[in-house]
Amino acid sequence: MKIVNLHACLCLLLLTLSSSIYAQLPPVFKGRDTTGISRDPRTRIYLSPTRILWKSDSSGSYVKDAHQLLKPGNGQAELVNKDLVTLKNDGVHQPGILLDFGKEIHGGIQLVTGLMANQKPLKVRIRFGESATEAMSDIDTLSGATNDHAIRDMIVELPWLGGMEFGNTGFRFVRIDLVDPGRELLLKEARAIFVYRDIPYKGSFYSSDERLNEIWATGAYTVHLNMQQYLWDGVKRDRLVWVGDMHPEVMTINSVFGYNEVVPQSLDLIRNVNPLPSWMNGISSYSMWWIRIQRDWFKYQGRRDYLEAQRSYLVALLAHLISKIDGNQEALDGNRFLDWPSSENKAAIHAGLQAMMIMTLQDGAELCRVLGEEKTAVHCDQAISRLKKHVPEIGESKQAAALMAMADLIPAKKANEYLKIGGTKNFSTFYGYYMLQAKAKAGDYQGAIDNIKQYWGGMLDLGATTFWEDFDLDWTKNAGRIDELVPAGKIDVHACYGAYCYKNLRHSLAHGWASGPTAWLTEHVLGIQVLEPGSKVIQVRPNLGDLTFAEGTFPTPLGLVTVKHTRSANGKIKTEIDAPEGIRIVR
């Protein structure tokens, strides 16, 4: 009877989905096979530039009235030929302008032309950039600028008296050059096409420290940009589902947006394209991150039906992981990887993977017991007992120290002493989140807050509006900002730094794995810790450090939890909590 009802429900769901698709199609499409029809979960809006950062000519001979592009547009070509920008190429001077749209966005550019004397299409070059330097660069082997994953440097044709749209990438800056010699371009509008999920920011964070507030919001926005058709690592590069990168992103989504279908869709995609015994993304630790995300997603969102759908793969993956233990040590094959800065440190990788195995099997055992897979849960418990008998050296790695503290392989306070060395030296934007978690476990909340302000704040000081794929605080020495044409004598951080897959301008400046402080501030400063699946039991224990107050909201499947912590004159913290019915608060 249950099977029949389930089948009926699925048929009804498919009929509803088909009906909703047809509701947006003209009547002439009625009766069409729905195969291949899908709806884009994103919306599009148009943004006028906020400033003209550069133009090739200030005399008005080759670039005239560029300021007209700052006016609001409507995307419509008009016959009146009024208030247009003129770019003139006399065969010697190639005119160009550099536009700044104020914030990193994802999408493209809309160009609208006027009534030009020559009605033939004319060629322009468009260059997108996450920094001003990138938008001014050429694709070469020196600067690192590329068209990988998304075309950011292109020559296109514009029509006489019309509009065209180009691009599908992450950017803040756009340079436009008229490359046809002997031609004149009349440009009415150059608007950015902003493509994103139109979803509310349910979670919030506000404190007595404006720098922390900006960091929380920047991390949230960085992940929001990467919530495209799937959950990407970066909107310029790689625009792929990297499941390890997803863990900080998912924790940020839990803290800011609550449930969003992009998470299960991305987890399912990566599972389906990597059938066992292959590792997800070819990386053994990334398959472990898949399990860890499943546990956190279930804990925060409580979707039992989704967890049930993972049963067979989860059980098989846990068995596969257990088979990669040699005695008391992990013996994982595939690409052995934690993050890029630690990728050449074999001792650190072993220590980190040993810790990851323990935490992953703990999460797997927890999920198996929810699913009634007790046999697998016991196998996980037994494997954990073996693994805990081997405590590797940390390999002079903050990444390894953080994971080992989280897995209880070394005391958190011992790990924190190592994490303190040099402040944020040898932090990374991905594993910095786990370094913060280890510091919290050691009770060093003030140290973690200071690290957040110094390290992630260092990117803001250079003009960042989203957090980067990697960062080193040393980069700030004598550095120009990414939102300016770097002055002589200053170092161009985007063009000069980076390593591994992110050398120079190939470096992504909007990378979701760098959002860790957003989730961390909600979890540890607001003190909101989920204790039972579906966020039905939440512990609230604030850790304000030197803050005088901190307040915010936290999304749950049952509604918003609101908290406010205020330090009184005697140093005690007064806490006010408002929670929906059905949620139990533990203080």
Secondary structure, 3 states (H helix, E strand, C coil): CHHHHHHHHHHHHHHHHHHHHHCCCCHHHCCCCCCCCCCCCCEEEEECCCEEEEECCCCCCCEECHHHHHCCCCCCCCCCCCCCEEEEECCCCCCEEEEEEEEEEEEEEEEEECCCCCCCCEEEEEEEECCHHHHHCCCCCCCCCCCCCCCCEEEEEECCCCEEEEEEEEEEEEEEEECCCCEEEEEEEEEEEEEECCCCCCCEEEECCHHHHHHHHHHHHHHHHHECCCECCECCCCCCCCHHHHHHHHHHHHHHCCCCCHHHHHHHHHHHCCCCCCCHHHEHHHHHHHHHHHHHHHHHHCCHHHHHHCHHHHHHHHHHHHCCEECCEECCCCECCCCHHHCCCHHHHHHHHHHHHHHHHHHHHHHHHHHCCHHHHHHHHHHHHHHCCCCCCCCCCHHHHHHHHHCCCCCHHHHHHHHCCCCCCCCCCCCHHHHHHHHHHCCCHHHHHHHHHHHHHHHHHCCCCCCCCCCCHHHHCCECCCCCCCCCCCECHHHHCCCHHHCHHHCCCCEHHHCHHHHHHHHHHCCEEEEEHHHCEEEECCCCCCCCEEEEEEEECCEEEEEEEEECCCCCEEEEEECCCCCEEEC
